[in-house]
Amino acid sequence: MKSIFEKLIAIFSRKPKPRIKKVLICVGHSRMGDKGAVSRGNVSEWAYNQYVAEKLREKLIERSISSTVISETPFKGYHKSCSYLSEQSWGYDCVIELHFNSHTASANGFEYLYCAGSEKGKKLAESFRKIHSEVVPGQKDRGVKAISQGGRGYRFLSKTKPPAAILEPFFGSNAKEWVLFDGMESELAQIYCDALVDYLA
């Protein structure tokens, strides 16, 4: 029969179980009345990324990473929606917001945004840029971009508690890029999954 001392040694010598990593997946333009830009295929940002988000959640489960998808916020205003997402972000290792770009018919490429001054946010964005460039080498790499106050997406990036990134994988306003990514939601989700695994390693 083990002594109390032996039992204590056994307890304190056990290796702690690795903590399960957690990712908060936010579908862009999730506030009331806002579906975002519309692609050349007449599909909204919100609708496209809603499917990507669910596919990503499934793929993260396979990699033993927990995630939560937020695709709707109960507010119409951008500031209130960002505050809501900030409150929901407690306890996660990182937060991402899914989008696609829209500008002119010729604008093209992928870019990943992070909050200026956040080294972890920069590392997160760089993981997405790196994996994306490896999987889709023919697409224009617009790089990672630091967003300062007043810039597009700054409130979301700066308000969330964990490191955050905004994902802009293509221009929906570009016919060629839309053809490239239309129906490829699962493949895009795989890029995101591999990037998150790379970041969380």
Backbone bond lengths (Angstrom), bond angles and torsions (degrees), N, CA, C in turn:
res aa  C-N    CA-C-N  psi(-1)  N-CA   C-N-CA  omega(-1)  CA-C   N-CA-C  phi
1 M - - - 1.476 - - 1.528 109.66 -
2 K 1.348 116.17 131.86 1.468 120.35 -177.28 1.519 111.17 -71.53
3 S 1.336 113.46 144.39 1.456 119.32 176.04 1.523 109.20 -78.64
4 I 1.340 115.40 166.27 1.475 120.03 177.43 1.520 109.81 -59.06
5 F 1.336 116.12 -39.58 1.472 121.07 -179.49 1.530 110.14 -61.78
6 E 1.319 117.44 -44.03 1.464 121.71 -179.74 1.528 111.42 -65.25
7 K 1.345 115.44 -37.34 1.458 119.67 178.39 1.524 110.98 -66.31
8 L 1.334 116.48 -41.05 1.468 120.42 178.46 1.520 111.03 -64.41
9 I 1.342 116.30 -42.03 1.471 119.98 177.64 1.522 110.30 -60.15
10 A 1.333 116.29 -41.93 1.469 120.62 -179.61 1.519 111.59 -64.23
11 I 1.347 116.32 -40.44 1.469 120.97 -179.27 1.520 111.23 -65.14
12 F 1.354 115.96 -47.78 1.468 119.68 -174.44 1.522 113.41 -78.73
13 S 1.327 116.91 -13.21 1.463 119.50 179.20 1.525 112.13 -91.68
14 R 1.335 116.63 -6.35 1.457 119.47 177.50 1.520 111.17 -67.13
15 K 1.306 115.49 139.48 1.459 119.83 176.35 1.526 109.03 -78.06
16 P 1.334 117.13 131.81 1.466 118.48 179.68 1.532 110.94 -66.17
17 K 1.304 116.27 145.07 1.453 120.26 177.86 1.525 109.28 -67.99
18 P 1.326 117.05 138.28 1.469 118.65 179.45 1.527 111.01 -61.88
19 R 1.321 116.05 138.14 1.463 120.25 -179.72 1.521 109.78 -73.67
20 I 1.320 115.78 137.06 1.462 120.41 178.61 1.534 108.94 -72.51
21 K 1.316 116.02 128.06 1.464 121.06 179.46 1.529 109.54 -75.87
22 K 1.334 115.39 148.18 1.464 121.12 -175.68 1.528 110.71 -130.60
23 V 1.313 115.42 134.57 1.466 122.08 -179.99 1.527 109.26 -123.45
24 L 1.323 116.39 133.68 1.465 121.08 173.79 1.526 107.73 -99.00
25 I 1.325 115.82 120.08 1.467 122.41 -178.70 1.525 108.43 -105.14
26 C 1.313 116.65 114.27 1.468 121.57 179.93 1.530 109.04 -107.15
27 V 1.309 116.10 127.90 1.461 120.85 175.80 1.524 107.30 -83.72
28 G 1.302 116.54 121.85 1.462 121.00 -178.07 1.525 112.36 -59.95
29 H 1.329 115.62 150.41 1.464 122.62 179.26 1.524 111.56 61.37
30 S 1.317 114.79 43.61 1.464 120.32 -176.94 1.529 113.05 -91.69
31 R 1.341 117.00 -2.57 1.460 117.49 179.93 1.525 110.47 -76.22
32 M 1.306 114.92 161.21 1.466 121.35 -175.21 1.534 111.61 -57.93
33 G 1.329 116.03 129.26 1.459 120.95 175.80 1.506 114.80 81.45
34 D 1.324 118.63 6.86 1.466 121.30 -177.41 1.519 109.50 -125.72
35 K 1.322 116.88 117.12 1.465 121.27 177.37 1.524 112.01 -112.85
36 G 1.351 116.79 3.08 1.461 120.62 177.86 1.509 113.53 79.61
37 A 1.345 114.72 -162.00 1.460 121.25 -179.92 1.525 109.88 -70.83
38 V 1.325 114.91 162.78 1.462 121.21 177.34 1.525 108.08 -116.32
39 S 1.320 116.40 132.13 1.465 121.86 -176.62 1.521 111.48 -75.12
40 R 1.337 115.14 173.38 1.462 120.09 175.81 1.521 111.33 -64.88
41 G 1.326 116.43 -17.44 1.459 120.46 176.68 1.510 112.78 -94.75
42 N 1.352 116.09 11.76 1.463 123.13 178.32 1.534 112.80 65.04
43 V 1.331 116.15 33.73 1.459 122.28 176.71 1.526 108.06 -113.03
44 S 1.329 117.08 130.90 1.461 120.40 -178.02 1.528 110.93 -76.09
45 E 1.328 114.64 156.47 1.469 120.38 174.54 1.524 110.75 -53.67
46 W 1.321 115.96 -46.82 1.460 120.38 -176.24 1.523 111.12 -60.71
47 A 1.338 117.18 -46.86 1.464 120.68 -177.67 1.530 111.14 -64.17
48 Y 1.328 116.46 -43.49 1.462 120.50 -179.17 1.532 110.47 -63.25
49 N 1.310 115.78 -47.90 1.463 119.76 -174.64 1.524 113.86 -77.98
50 Q 1.323 116.64 -18.88 1.458 119.89 173.16 1.531 109.32 -60.22
51 Y 1.318 115.41 -43.21 1.464 120.36 -179.98 1.528 110.65 -71.20
52 V 1.339 116.57 -41.88 1.475 120.45 177.62 1.527 110.24 -58.08
53 A 1.325 116.34 -43.38 1.464 121.22 -178.12 1.518 111.98 -60.51
54 E 1.325 117.09 -43.93 1.463 120.25 -179.91 1.519 111.31 -67.18
55 K 1.323 117.36 -39.69 1.459 120.99 176.42 1.526 110.53 -64.08
56 L 1.320 116.75 -39.98 1.460 121.14 178.69 1.521 110.79 -63.94
57 R 1.305 116.84 -42.82 1.466 120.21 179.13 1.527 110.69 -58.96
58 E 1.328 116.47 -42.71 1.464 121.03 179.27 1.533 111.44 -63.39
59 K 1.318 116.03 -41.23 1.464 120.17 -178.31 1.528 111.44 -70.55
60 L 1.319 117.16 -34.02 1.463 120.35 178.52 1.526 110.74 -68.30
61 I 1.316 117.39 -36.04 1.465 120.79 176.31 1.527 109.76 -57.62
62 E 1.329 116.52 -41.47 1.463 121.33 179.54 1.527 111.89 -63.84
63 R 1.326 116.70 -22.75 1.469 121.23 179.35 1.525 111.90 -102.48
64 S 1.319 115.92 16.18 1.474 123.37 178.27 1.526 112.58 60.56
65 I 1.326 116.29 35.68 1.460 122.21 175.55 1.523 107.93 -115.82
66 S 1.319 116.08 126.86 1.458 121.72 179.60 1.537 109.50 -82.27
67 S 1.317 116.33 147.26 1.467 118.84 177.64 1.519 110.36 -151.74
68 T 1.314 114.60 157.76 1.454 122.94 175.31 1.519 107.86 -128.45
69 V 1.326 116.59 136.62 1.465 121.23 177.99 1.523 109.07 -105.17
70 I 1.330 116.13 128.03 1.458 121.39 171.93 1.524 107.41 -113.24
71 S 1.306 116.30 112.46 1.464 120.20 -177.83 1.526 112.56 -114.22
72 E 1.328 116.32 -3.34 1.461 120.16 177.26 1.524 109.57 -144.96
73 T 1.312 116.40 137.12 1.465 120.95 172.87 1.529 107.84 -120.66
74 P 1.318 118.24 143.73 1.471 121.29 -172.73 1.530 114.00 -83.19
75 F 1.332 116.25 38.05 1.462 119.97 -178.53 1.522 110.22 -138.67
76 K 1.318 116.39 154.18 1.458 121.84 175.41 1.526 111.41 -92.85
77 G 1.328 116.71 -31.95 1.455 120.87 -176.02 1.518 113.56 -82.11
78 Y 1.328 116.28 144.71 1.463 121.99 -179.15 1.525 111.22 -64.69
79 H 1.327 118.31 -44.29 1.464 121.63 -177.66 1.523 111.51 -62.95
80 K 1.320 116.62 -44.52 1.465 119.65 179.56 1.524 111.27 -66.17
81 S 1.327 116.17 -36.54 1.463 119.78 178.68 1.526 110.62 -65.66
82 C 1.334 116.94 -40.68 1.466 120.78 178.66 1.529 110.77 -65.89
83 S 1.329 116.73 -39.16 1.467 120.17 177.43 1.522 110.28 -63.80
84 Y 1.319 116.49 -39.44 1.468 121.33 178.12 1.528 110.58 -62.59
85 L 1.331 116.84 -46.44 1.464 120.57 179.73 1.521 110.87 -65.07
86 S 1.328 116.17 -34.48 1.469 120.17 176.72 1.522 110.87 -61.76
87 E 1.313 116.22 -43.84 1.470 120.59 179.24 1.534 111.21 -64.31
88 Q 1.325 116.07 -35.41 1.467 120.33 -178.47 1.525 112.74 -75.84
89 S 1.329 117.21 -15.30 1.467 120.41 -170.89 1.525 114.49 -83.82
90 W 1.330 117.83 -5.72 1.460 120.92 179.76 1.529 110.69 -58.96
91 G 1.325 116.42 134.72 1.457 121.55 173.97 1.515 115.35 88.88
92 Y 1.334 117.42 -1.30 1.460 120.61 178.71 1.527 110.41 -96.54
93 D 1.326 116.12 155.77 1.466 121.06 179.07 1.526 111.69 -82.22
94 C 1.305 116.69 -27.92 1.465 120.66 175.94 1.527 108.79 -163.00
95 V 1.323 114.65 163.86 1.467 122.19 -179.05 1.524 108.00 -130.96
96 I 1.327 116.18 136.67 1.464 120.11 175.73 1.522 109.21 -128.51
97 E 1.326 115.24 149.65 1.466 120.33 175.79 1.520 107.89 -123.85
98 L 1.332 116.23 127.09 1.459 122.52 -173.97 1.523 111.47 -92.67
99 H 1.322 115.07 129.83 1.464 122.35 179.68 1.526 109.43 -141.77
100 F 1.332 117.09 178.66 1.462 122.06 153.27 1.517 106.37 -140.27
101 N 1.320 115.98 151.49 1.456 121.51 -175.98 1.525 111.80 -76.58
102 S 1.306 115.84 161.20 1.459 121.66 173.83 1.521 108.29 -153.82
103 H 1.335 115.34 127.44 1.469 119.56 179.31 1.525 107.28 -152.41
104 T 1.321 117.44 -111.74 1.457 120.49 177.64 1.519 109.97 -93.12
105 A 1.324 115.16 170.09 1.463 120.23 -179.72 1.526 112.33 -66.85
106 S 1.339 116.75 -20.35 1.468 120.00 -177.92 1.526 113.38 -99.03
107 A 1.340 117.64 -14.35 1.467 120.47 179.98 1.523 109.16 -62.78
108 N 1.330 116.59 139.50 1.456 119.62 -175.72 1.521 111.92 -153.63
109 G 1.318 115.44 166.06 1.457 121.11 174.91 1.520 113.56 108.90
110 F 1.333 113.86 175.61 1.468 121.05 -179.91 1.525 109.98 -120.06
111 E 1.327 115.56 149.96 1.463 121.45 177.57 1.518 108.99 -152.48
112 Y 1.318 114.87 153.51 1.462 121.32 -178.40 1.524 108.19 -130.61
113 L 1.317 115.89 129.38 1.454 122.51 -170.80 1.522 111.65 -107.47
114 Y 1.334 115.75 144.95 1.461 121.54 176.68 1.523 109.10 -143.40
115 C 1.314 116.42 165.78 1.460 121.24 -177.83 1.526 110.05 -77.38
116 A 1.317 116.57 127.33 1.462 121.07 178.87 1.529 110.24 -55.09
117 G 1.312 116.39 132.02 1.460 121.17 179.33 1.517 114.17 95.16
118 S 1.337 117.48 -9.17 1.459 121.06 -179.54 1.526 109.26 -97.05
119 E 1.330 116.46 106.19 1.466 120.22 179.62 1.523 111.36 -66.74
120 K 1.335 116.70 -38.61 1.468 119.71 178.76 1.528 110.24 -69.24
121 G 1.339 116.44 -36.98 1.457 119.97 176.74 1.519 111.02 -63.80
122 K 1.323 116.37 -39.64 1.469 121.30 178.03 1.527 110.09 -64.38
123 K 1.328 116.26 -43.14 1.468 120.53 178.56 1.528 110.71 -61.54
124 L 1.333 116.61 -41.63 1.467 121.60 178.55 1.525 110.15 -61.84
125 A 1.325 117.15 -49.36 1.462 121.24 -179.64 1.526 110.89 -61.83
126 E 1.318 116.61 -38.65 1.464 120.81 -179.12 1.529 111.63 -66.73
127 S 1.335 116.96 -33.49 1.464 119.77 176.68 1.526 110.38 -62.43
128 F 1.332 116.70 -41.47 1.465 120.47 177.56 1.528 111.19 -66.02
129 R 1.326 116.33 -44.74 1.472 120.15 -179.95 1.522 110.82 -60.86
130 K 1.320 116.76 -43.90 1.466 121.42 -176.75 1.529 111.59 -63.05
131 I 1.341 116.87 -50.83 1.461 120.33 -178.58 1.523 111.12 -65.03
132 H 1.324 116.44 -41.68 1.474 120.44 -179.72 1.528 110.53 -60.83
133 S 1.323 116.96 -44.89 1.463 120.83 -177.99 1.524 111.61 -65.36
134 E 1.325 116.93 -30.38 1.465 120.91 178.59 1.524 111.64 -74.12
135 V 1.324 116.66 -38.34 1.467 121.39 -176.15 1.524 111.91 -81.14
136 V 1.342 117.03 -35.18 1.472 121.25 -178.82 1.529 108.47 -123.88
137 P 1.333 117.49 69.86 1.473 120.68 -172.57 1.526 114.36 -65.86
138 G 1.321 117.55 -21.74 1.453 119.34 -178.00 1.520 114.41 -82.26
139 Q 1.325 117.41 -9.72 1.461 120.69 -178.14 1.529 110.41 -86.21
140 K 1.306 116.82 147.06 1.465 121.50 -179.33 1.529 111.03 -64.54
141 D 1.320 116.57 127.72 1.461 123.25 178.09 1.530 108.59 -93.65
142 R 1.323 116.03 106.61 1.460 121.34 -179.82 1.531 111.99 -88.31
143 G 1.335 115.86 -2.10 1.456 121.69 173.79 1.517 114.54 83.12
144 V 1.339 113.56 -174.04 1.469 119.87 173.52 1.527 106.92 -96.92
145 K 1.333 115.76 146.95 1.465 119.78 -175.07 1.522 110.76 -130.33
146 A 1.327 114.82 127.71 1.461 120.97 176.83 1.523 108.57 -81.09
147 I 1.321 117.40 125.67 1.460 122.18 -178.34 1.520 109.54 -103.70
148 S 1.307 115.67 121.28 1.468 122.18 179.11 1.523 110.39 -97.59
149 Q 1.331 115.89 172.79 1.455 121.12 -178.86 1.523 110.89 -54.58
150 G 1.320 116.17 131.73 1.454 121.85 -177.30 1.513 113.30 94.01
151 G 1.342 116.38 -13.26 1.454 120.50 -179.47 1.519 111.91 -82.67
152 R 1.315 115.66 164.32 1.467 122.48 -179.06 1.525 111.10 -61.30
153 G 1.317 116.25 119.59 1.456 121.41 177.25 1.520 115.44 86.19
154 Y 1.357 116.88 3.47 1.465 119.46 -174.81 1.521 112.58 -60.74
155 R 1.314 117.04 -41.67 1.469 119.23 -176.48 1.533 110.99 -61.81
156 F 1.317 116.81 -44.83 1.466 119.73 178.00 1.521 110.32 -61.99
157 L 1.326 117.27 -48.39 1.461 121.65 -175.74 1.523 112.77 -64.93
158 S 1.316 116.61 -33.46 1.467 119.98 -175.53 1.525 113.10 -89.79
159 K 1.323 117.81 -22.53 1.464 120.61 -175.04 1.521 113.62 -87.39
160 T 1.328 117.84 -29.64 1.466 119.24 -178.68 1.522 109.71 -66.37
161 K 1.328 116.63 145.40 1.464 121.04 -176.25 1.528 112.30 -71.67
162 P 1.348 119.80 -48.34 1.467 120.41 178.74 1.536 110.27 -80.83
163 P 1.333 117.69 172.62 1.468 120.64 173.17 1.526 109.99 -57.60
164 A 1.327 116.24 143.02 1.467 120.32 -175.89 1.520 110.67 -134.39
165 A 1.329 114.79 155.25 1.461 120.97 175.71 1.517 109.10 -145.22
166 I 1.324 115.74 145.95 1.458 122.56 173.04 1.520 107.05 -104.55
167 L 1.339 115.91 128.91 1.455 121.24 -173.88 1.523 110.43 -103.09
168 E 1.329 116.11 121.34 1.471 123.05 179.92 1.529 107.60 -125.35
169 P 1.350 118.24 83.59 1.466 121.03 -170.23 1.530 116.56 -80.41
170 F 1.328 117.65 -14.51 1.462 120.27 -179.55 1.522 108.63 -169.67
171 F 1.331 115.75 171.68 1.463 121.76 175.70 1.527 109.15 -101.55
172 G 1.318 116.32 114.15 1.460 120.54 178.16 1.518 112.36 -68.38
173 S 1.333 116.43 -17.85 1.462 121.32 179.21 1.526 112.17 -81.03
174 N 1.329 116.92 -8.96 1.460 122.33 -179.99 1.533 108.64 -98.62
175 A 1.331 116.92 119.13 1.462 121.32 -174.74 1.528 112.19 -59.24
176 K 1.327 117.68 -42.02 1.467 120.84 -178.60 1.522 111.22 -66.19
177 E 1.337 116.18 -41.04 1.461 118.35 -179.91 1.524 111.14 -70.62
178 W 1.320 116.59 -34.41 1.462 118.30 177.88 1.528 109.98 -65.07
179 V 1.320 117.48 -41.91 1.464 120.73 177.39 1.531 109.68 -60.66
180 L 1.333 116.96 -38.23 1.469 121.62 -179.24 1.526 111.94 -64.32
181 F 1.341 117.32 -38.16 1.457 120.55 -173.34 1.526 115.00 -106.39
182 D 1.319 117.90 -10.95 1.457 120.16 177.84 1.530 109.56 -65.11
183 G 1.324 116.66 126.27 1.453 120.27 -178.64 1.515 114.00 80.05
184 M 1.332 116.62 4.76 1.467 121.36 -177.95 1.536 111.16 -110.33
185 E 1.320 116.26 29.36 1.465 119.91 -177.99 1.528 112.28 -60.19
186 S 1.310 116.88 -39.91 1.463 120.40 -179.42 1.522 111.12 -67.06
187 E 1.332 116.28 -39.82 1.463 120.36 179.16 1.529 110.88 -67.49
188 L 1.335 116.64 -38.52 1.455 119.60 176.92 1.527 110.18 -66.57
189 A 1.322 116.50 -40.16 1.463 120.43 176.68 1.525 111.11 -60.04
190 Q 1.333 116.78 -33.71 1.472 120.15 178.12 1.524 110.98 -67.49
191 I 1.325 117.04 -39.68 1.462 120.64 174.95 1.521 109.76 -58.26
192 Y 1.327 116.31 -47.23 1.459 120.82 -179.79 1.526 111.45 -63.01
193 C 1.332 116.25 -41.74 1.460 120.69 179.85 1.527 110.52 -61.46
194 D 1.329 116.98 -47.53 1.464 120.71 -179.66 1.527 111.29 -63.17
195 A 1.323 116.40 -35.97 1.472 120.59 178.69 1.528 110.38 -66.58
196 L 1.317 116.88 -41.56 1.464 120.73 -179.81 1.524 111.00 -68.09
197 V 1.320 116.81 -39.03 1.461 120.37 175.91 1.527 109.77 -61.21
198 D 1.333 116.23 -42.60 1.467 121.78 178.46 1.531 110.60 -61.22
199 Y 1.330 116.89 -44.83 1.463 120.88 -178.58 1.517 112.33 -67.70
200 L 1.315 116.82 -41.60 1.466 121.52 -173.94 1.526 114.10 -82.91
201 A 1.316 116.61 -6.76 1.476 120.25 -177.93 1.535 111.33 -62.58
